[in-house]
Amino acid sequence: MRGARAYAALDLGTNNCRLLVAEPTRDSFRVVDAFSRIVRLGEGLTSYNRLGDDAIARAIEALKVCRAKMDARRVGRARLIATEACRAAINGQDFVQRVASETGLSLEIVDRKTEALLAVAGCAGLADPSAESVIVFDIGGGSTELVWTTARRRGGQQQNRPTNAAAGTKAGQDHRVRAWESLPLGVVTLSERFGGVEVTPDIFAAMVEEVRTGLEPFARKARHATRLPGFHLLGTSGTVTTVAGVYLDLPRYDRRQVDGLWMDDKDVSNVIDFLAACSYAQRVENPCIGVDRADLVLAGCAILEAIRLTFPTPRLRVADRGLREGILLNLMREDNVWNRRPWS
């Protein structure tokens, strides 16, 4: 809609800095600008418990780009969040103050529950409407969020592969959160601990086992999840989207083909086995991985494997949407944009 107010959502994680700028549409929103850069803010955090100078410099440069985009789009309302790296670092608050001083952006360090629920809000529209039980997970750089929900659609049919780039609807879903958990294990922390370049079968198995152990408290809380009709996993992260891109054998990553994709359990296993057998150089050469993720992807696969072993299901849905979309939807709901606007 011409003249619609622009909203922005920024997610500064342990590995990535991501921005979405969007305008509301009749029943969702339209992305008008986006930015994503790997900054590795949490590099070395597990060893030193603080954000390093080089990592801070990379993040601030990326945030300056985000600020310029927000100014160019005349963003009227925004929520800018920082997650596990800033939560864990002893200089996290100092970093936030420096960001404000150098970029004019006010970062909010959110707690783990908020991060988990925002991820659900952003991708819940992909849950199978006939499923009585869904576990949504988000494999991040420094943490992994899991939420057990029951999901029902009030009306309309679910598309197998949505093409709506806005990634969300303002109504039509009723999601009840039954349990949630945030593990302090992500692709950066796990790869730094075990190594991400040369990953032997024993190292991969050790990563899986560490994550399975960490999942045990959540598994007890969500022990009935897999017993309910239609249960499936819904994953949102660079790991699951990479697995989907490799499965589709894409010559370059294409969100339109990945977002909303259903994968069978066997297909997921085949991709994980394939990546585990690849050398570091082969992972670098894969167009859906590249040099920036080649040392992280197997740690992500280990986390994914642990989740699948803990909550077995014949199907996984892949979401190239999540926390930022959840922020945007929540901001627009708070402003009551869909009821106020005279949509034509």
C-alpha positions as CSV (number, residue, x, y, z in Angstrom):
1,M,0.0,0.0,0.0
2,R,1.4,3.4,-1.0
3,G,2.5,5.5,1.9
4,A,2.4,2.6,4.4
5,R,4.5,3.0,7.5
6,A,7.8,1.2,7.3
7,Y,8.8,-1.2,10.1
8,A,12.2,-2.7,10.8
9,A,13.4,-5.8,12.6
10,L,17.1,-6.5,13.4
11,D,18.6,-9.6,14.8
12,L,22.2,-9.5,15.9
13,G,23.2,-13.0,16.8
14,T,26.4,-14.8,17.6
15,N,27.1,-15.4,13.9
16,N,25.0,-13.1,11.8
17,C,23.6,-9.6,11.6
18,R,20.2,-9.5,9.8
19,L,17.8,-6.8,9.0
20,L,14.3,-6.7,7.5
21,V,12.4,-3.6,6.6
22,A,8.8,-4.1,5.7
23,E,5.4,-2.4,5.1
24,P,2.1,-3.9,6.0
25,T,-0.2,-5.3,3.4
26,R,-3.8,-6.3,3.6
27,D,-3.2,-9.4,5.7
28,S,0.6,-9.6,6.2
29,F,3.6,-7.5,5.2
30,R,5.9,-6.8,2.2
31,V,9.6,-6.8,2.6
32,V,11.0,-3.6,1.0
33,D,14.7,-4.0,2.1
34,A,16.9,-6.6,3.7
35,F,20.5,-7.1,4.8
36,S,22.5,-10.0,6.1
37,R,26.1,-10.3,7.0
38,I,28.2,-12.9,8.8
39,V,30.0,-10.9,11.6
40,R,30.9,-13.7,14.0
41,L,30.3,-11.5,17.0
42,G,30.7,-14.5,19.3
43,E,34.0,-15.6,17.9
44,G,36.2,-16.7,20.8
45,L,33.5,-16.1,23.4
46,T,33.7,-19.7,24.8
47,S,37.3,-19.2,25.5
48,Y,37.4,-15.6,26.8
49,N,33.8,-14.9,28.0
50,R,33.9,-11.5,26.2
51,L,33.3,-10.0,22.8
52,G,36.6,-9.5,21.0
53,D,37.7,-6.2,19.4
54,D,37.7,-7.5,15.9
55,A,34.3,-9.1,16.3
56,I,32.9,-5.8,17.7
57,A,34.4,-3.8,14.8
58,R,32.8,-6.2,12.3
59,A,29.4,-6.0,14.0
60,I,29.5,-2.2,14.2
61,E,30.3,-1.8,10.5
62,A,27.3,-4.1,9.7
63,L,25.1,-2.1,12.0
64,K,26.1,1.1,10.3
65,V,24.8,-0.4,7.0
66,C,21.6,-1.3,8.7
67,R,21.2,2.2,10.1
68,A,21.6,3.7,6.6
69,K,19.0,1.3,5.2
70,M,16.5,2.2,7.9
71,D,17.1,5.9,7.3
72,A,16.7,5.5,3.6
73,R,13.4,3.7,4.1
74,R,12.2,6.2,6.7
75,V,11.5,3.5,9.2
76,G,8.9,4.7,11.7
77,R,9.1,1.8,14.2
78,A,11.7,-0.8,14.9
79,R,12.9,-3.4,17.3
80,L,16.6,-4.2,17.3
81,I,17.6,-7.2,19.3
82,A,20.8,-8.9,20.4
83,T,20.9,-12.5,21.5
84,E,23.2,-15.1,23.0
85,A,26.6,-13.5,22.3
86,C,25.6,-10.3,24.1
87,R,23.8,-12.3,26.8
88,A,26.8,-14.4,27.6
89,A,29.6,-11.8,27.2
90,I,30.8,-9.9,30.3
91,N,31.2,-6.8,28.1
92,G,27.8,-7.3,26.4
93,Q,26.3,-4.1,27.9
94,D,29.4,-2.1,27.1
95,F,29.0,-3.3,23.5
96,V,25.4,-2.1,23.4
97,Q,26.4,1.3,24.7
98,R,29.2,1.6,22.1
99,V,26.7,0.7,19.3
100,A,24.4,3.4,20.5
101,S,27.2,5.9,20.5
102,E,28.6,5.0,17.1
103,T,25.5,4.1,15.1
104,G,22.6,5.7,17.0
105,L,20.9,2.3,17.2
106,S,19.4,1.1,20.5
107,L,20.0,-2.7,20.8
108,E,17.9,-4.7,23.2
109,I,19.5,-7.8,24.7
110,V,16.5,-10.2,24.9
111,D,16.3,-13.2,27.2
112,R,16.1,-16.7,25.9
113,K,12.3,-17.1,26.3
114,T,11.7,-14.0,24.3
115,E,14.0,-15.2,21.5
116,A,12.3,-18.6,21.4
117,L,8.8,-17.2,21.2
118,L,9.7,-14.6,18.6
119,A,11.0,-17.4,16.4
120,V,7.8,-19.3,16.8
121,A,5.7,-16.2,15.9
122,G,7.7,-15.7,12.7
123,C,7.4,-19.2,11.3
124,A,4.3,-20.7,12.9
125,G,2.3,-20.1,9.8
126,L,4.1,-23.0,8.2
127,A,2.9,-25.6,10.8
128,D,0.7,-28.2,9.4
129,P,-2.9,-27.1,10.3
130,S,-3.9,-30.7,10.9
131,A,-1.1,-31.4,13.3
132,E,-2.0,-31.5,17.0
133,S,1.7,-31.2,18.0
134,V,4.7,-29.3,16.5
135,I,8.2,-28.7,17.8
136,V,9.7,-25.5,16.4
137,F,13.4,-25.2,16.7
138,D,15.9,-22.4,15.8
139,I,19.6,-23.4,15.6
140,G,21.6,-20.3,16.2
141,G,25.2,-19.4,16.5
142,G,25.4,-19.4,20.3
143,S,22.1,-21.1,21.3
144,T,19.4,-23.4,20.1
145,E,15.7,-22.6,20.9
146,L,13.0,-25.2,21.0
147,V,9.3,-24.7,21.5
148,W,6.6,-27.3,21.7
149,T,3.3,-26.0,20.4
150,T,-0.1,-27.3,19.4
151,A,-1.3,-25.7,16.2
152,R,-4.6,-25.5,14.5
153,R,-5.8,-23.4,11.6
154,R,-9.1,-21.7,11.9
155,G,-9.8,-21.5,8.2
156,G,-8.2,-21.9,4.8
157,Q,-5.7,-24.3,3.3
158,Q,-2.0,-24.5,4.0
159,Q,0.2,-24.2,0.9
160,N,3.0,-26.8,0.6
161,R,5.5,-24.2,-0.6
162,P,4.4,-20.7,0.1
163,T,5.6,-18.0,-2.2
164,N,4.7,-15.0,0.0
165,A,8.0,-13.3,0.7
166,A,6.5,-11.5,3.7
167,A,6.3,-14.8,5.5
168,G,3.4,-14.5,7.8
169,T,-0.3,-13.8,8.3
170,K,-2.1,-11.7,10.8
171,A,-4.7,-14.3,11.6
172,G,-5.8,-17.8,11.0
173,Q,-3.6,-19.7,13.4
174,D,-4.0,-20.6,17.1
175,H,-0.8,-21.7,18.7
176,R,-0.5,-22.8,22.3
177,V,2.9,-23.0,23.7
178,R,3.2,-26.1,25.8
179,A,6.9,-26.0,26.7
180,W,10.1,-24.2,25.6
181,E,13.9,-24.5,26.2
182,S,17.0,-22.6,25.1
183,L,20.2,-24.6,25.0
184,P,23.5,-22.7,25.3
185,L,24.7,-24.7,22.3
186,G,24.9,-23.3,18.8
187,V,26.9,-23.7,15.6
188,V,29.7,-21.3,16.7
189,T,30.0,-22.6,20.2
190,L,29.9,-26.2,19.2
191,S,32.4,-25.8,16.3
192,E,34.8,-23.9,18.5
193,R,34.7,-26.6,21.1
194,F,35.0,-29.6,18.8
195,G,36.5,-28.1,15.6
196,G,34.7,-27.5,12.4
197,V,37.3,-28.0,9.6
198,E,38.3,-31.6,10.1
199,V,35.3,-33.4,11.5
200,T,35.8,-37.1,11.9
201,P,32.9,-39.5,12.5
202,D,33.9,-39.8,16.2
203,I,33.9,-36.0,16.6
204,F,30.5,-35.7,14.9
205,A,29.1,-38.4,17.1
206,A,30.5,-36.6,20.2
207,M,28.8,-33.4,19.2
208,V,25.5,-35.2,18.7
209,E,25.8,-36.8,22.1
210,E,26.6,-33.5,23.8
211,V,23.5,-31.9,22.3
212,R,21.3,-35.0,23.2
213,T,22.4,-34.7,26.8
214,G,21.5,-31.0,26.8
215,L,18.1,-31.8,25.3
216,E,17.1,-34.1,28.1
217,P,15.3,-31.5,30.3
218,F,13.2,-30.3,27.4
219,A,12.6,-33.9,26.3
220,R,11.0,-34.6,29.7
221,K,8.8,-31.6,29.4
222,A,7.7,-32.4,25.8
223,R,7.6,-36.2,26.3
224,H,4.1,-36.5,24.8
225,A,4.8,-34.3,21.8
226,T,5.5,-37.2,19.3
227,R,2.5,-39.2,20.5
228,L,-0.1,-36.7,19.2
229,P,-1.6,-36.9,15.7
230,G,0.3,-35.2,12.9
231,F,3.4,-34.4,14.9
232,H,6.2,-32.9,12.9
233,L,9.3,-30.7,13.3
234,L,9.5,-27.2,12.0
235,G,13.0,-25.8,11.7
236,T,14.1,-22.3,11.2
237,S,17.9,-21.6,10.9
238,G,20.8,-21.5,8.5
239,T,21.3,-25.2,9.2
240,V,18.0,-26.4,8.1
241,T,17.8,-24.1,5.1
242,T,21.3,-25.2,4.1
243,V,20.3,-28.9,4.4
244,A,17.3,-28.1,2.2
245,G,19.4,-26.3,-0.4
246,V,21.8,-29.2,-0.6
247,Y,18.9,-31.6,-0.9
248,L,17.5,-29.6,-3.8
249,D,20.9,-29.5,-5.4
250,L,20.5,-25.7,-6.0
251,P,23.2,-24.0,-8.1
252,R,22.8,-21.1,-5.7
253,Y,20.6,-20.7,-2.6
254,D,17.0,-19.7,-3.5
255,R,14.7,-18.8,-0.6
256,R,11.6,-19.3,-2.8
257,Q,12.4,-23.0,-3.2
258,V,13.5,-23.6,0.3
259,D,10.9,-21.8,2.5
260,G,8.0,-24.1,3.3
261,L,9.8,-27.2,1.9
262,W,8.7,-30.6,3.4
263,M,11.6,-33.1,3.8
264,D,11.2,-36.8,4.6
265,D,13.3,-38.2,7.5
266,K,15.3,-40.3,5.1
267,D,16.1,-37.3,2.9
268,V,17.4,-35.3,5.9
269,S,19.6,-38.3,6.9
270,N,21.0,-38.6,3.4
271,V,22.0,-34.9,3.3
272,I,23.6,-35.1,6.8
273,D,25.5,-38.2,5.8
274,F,26.6,-36.5,2.6
275,L,27.9,-33.4,4.3
276,A,29.6,-35.4,7.0
277,A,31.5,-37.3,4.3
278,C,32.6,-34.1,2.5
279,S,36.0,-32.6,3.1
280,Y,36.3,-29.0,4.2
281,A,37.2,-27.9,0.7
282,Q,34.1,-29.7,-0.7
283,R,31.9,-27.9,1.8
284,V,33.5,-24.6,0.8
285,E,32.7,-25.3,-2.9
286,N,29.0,-26.1,-2.2
287,P,27.0,-23.1,-3.4
288,C,24.6,-23.4,-0.5
289,I,27.4,-23.4,2.1
290,G,30.5,-21.4,1.0
291,V,33.6,-20.4,2.9
292,D,31.7,-18.4,5.6
293,R,29.7,-21.5,6.8
294,A,32.0,-24.4,5.8
295,D,33.4,-24.7,9.3
296,L,30.0,-24.4,11.0
297,V,27.6,-26.5,9.0
298,L,28.5,-29.9,10.6
299,A,28.0,-28.5,14.1
300,G,24.6,-27.4,12.9
301,C,24.0,-30.9,11.4
302,A,24.9,-32.4,14.8
303,I,22.4,-30.3,16.6
304,L,19.7,-31.1,14.0
305,E,20.6,-34.8,14.3
306,A,20.2,-34.7,18.1
307,I,16.8,-33.0,17.8
308,R,15.7,-35.7,15.3
309,L,16.9,-38.5,17.5
310,T,15.1,-37.0,20.5
311,F,11.9,-36.3,18.7
312,P,11.6,-38.8,15.8
313,T,9.2,-38.0,13.0
314,P,8.8,-38.9,9.4
315,R,8.7,-35.3,8.3
316,L,10.4,-31.9,8.8
317,R,9.3,-28.6,7.4
318,V,11.9,-26.0,6.6
319,A,11.3,-22.3,7.3
320,D,13.4,-19.5,5.9
321,R,11.7,-17.1,8.3
322,G,11.7,-16.7,12.0
323,L,12.7,-14.2,14.6
324,R,12.8,-11.1,12.4
325,E,9.4,-11.9,10.9
326,G,8.0,-12.5,14.4
327,I,9.2,-9.1,15.5
328,L,7.6,-7.4,12.5
329,L,4.3,-9.2,13.0
330,N,4.2,-8.3,16.7
331,L,5.0,-4.7,16.0
332,M,2.2,-4.4,13.4
333,R,-0.3,-6.2,15.7
334,E,0.6,-3.8,18.5
335,D,-0.1,-0.9,16.2
336,N,-3.4,-2.6,15.1
337,V,-2.4,-1.8,11.5
338,W,-4.8,-4.4,9.9
339,N,-7.9,-3.0,11.6
340,R,-7.0,0.7,11.3
341,R,-6.0,0.9,7.6
342,P,-8.6,1.6,5.0
343,W,-7.3,-1.2,2.7
344,S,-8.5,-0.8,-0.8
